Amino acid sequence: MTKRGREELEEAITDLPPNWKSDVLHELENLTPAGRAALLAHLLQELDVSDREIKRARTNLVPSFSDAKWATVADQLGLHRNPGLVELDHFSPPNCVLPPSMLKSMFKEGWKFMDVYKEKTAQTREATRTKLLEPVLVPIIALFEGRIVDKPDPPMQATRYSSGGAVEHEIVAIGGVLFFVVEMKLVLGNENIAQIFLQLLAAAEANGQVAGYGDLRVCGLLTDLTTFRFFTYCPIEMKFYEDQENYIANVTRELFFKDMIKISNKILSVLMYGYIESLQATVAHSKARAHNGDISSSKLGSSIPHQQISEVSTSYSASQNEQHPSLSAWENGLAKAEECYAALQKCYLEKDLDQLEESATKALVMLTDSVRLLPRVSKGYTGPEWGPGHDGNTGRNGRQGNEGME
């Protein structure tokens, strides 16, 4: 709570009965969330309190992401006020590896970005420095062909711990599940850790509003393009974790892109983990609804994404007789994704570069087979798919479909 917020609250409650808070909360707890909201909205309307005044008061009570201070957030979360004494347990998604040829292509593009936007040490604004991460993020997210999307600078909702705010990148999977946030800073400090923690809590709370997604772990990357720190939050345990390794990227171009190999593979590992987890949650929730006899008669089916997306695009490699995938399609998509996941993890142990190239490329074809059984997050495109190792018109494996794009 800010100093101003504390003073305003103390002034407001000066003449109230001693037990006003417990009495009011006791009565409100007996209502449903919708009932509480309706009652409070009615009182605010009767008292002529504007939305602007509510927003200002809430901002004074809890910080926005950008105003977060470690000491305040630490007190809220029950952590030590000295961040140097906070020891988080480690959690790391299984390691996956990209094909060397894809990494080479990404870093060639990254070199061009530095020609345009200059080296990271020359950046004085976070927005410009964020551009230098795009040659890594975009090609990796594009592997999912619209089934995972990046929402740059989206507003995140308020929680009991913060009044919300924007984040540089919000990675969202089919059905709206938010599983990865990226926060960029010019220089990292303790207050930035407080900020990423609040963003992870906001992501978990957003997921919790959709049945079946509330238990999903959310991941976050905090970086200044020199230090890369990966965190996760587990809603079940209500606990934060840090990756077992902090990644460092050199400031010079040549060494920067060399160091980015491990970081790019880590980002792929996080995205694969989130993709698998979201599919598993969707299939499990759909099966539970089917078991309970709660199956929609609509051709949209009973899975979570079907409830959230009224119209979805149709993959040309999916069944042409069914515009919207069935539960079996989601199960098949999950099975192929898990097969790809296992193959990419085996690639991590590969020592021979030629064999790594072959194995990782084959694994990504499995990923393509998985995503094309599922609807896109965006519903604005319904044409043929294009991707590595596939013909966009026929769905056959091979390079024929990409010849015109080379």
Secondary structure, DSSP 8 states (H G I E B T S, - for coil): --HHHHHHHHHHTTTS-TTHHHHHHHHHHTS-HHHHHHHHHHHHHHTT--HHHHHHHHHHHS--TTT--HHHHHHHHT--SSGGG---EE---------HHHHHHHHHHHHHHHHHH--GGG--SHHHHHHTTHHHHHHHHHTTTTSEEEEES-EE---SS---EE-SEEEEEGGG-EEEEEEE-SS--HHHHHHHHHHHHHHHHHHHTSTTTTT--EEEEEE-SSEEEEEEEETTTTEEEE-S--EE--SSHHHHHHHHHHHHHHHHHHHHHHHHHHHHHHHHHHHHHHHTT---SSTT-SSHHHHH-SS----TTS-TT-SS--HHHHHHHHHHHHHHHHHHHHHTT---HHHHHHHHHHHHHHHHHHHTTS--S--S--S---BTTB-TTT--BSSGGGGGG-
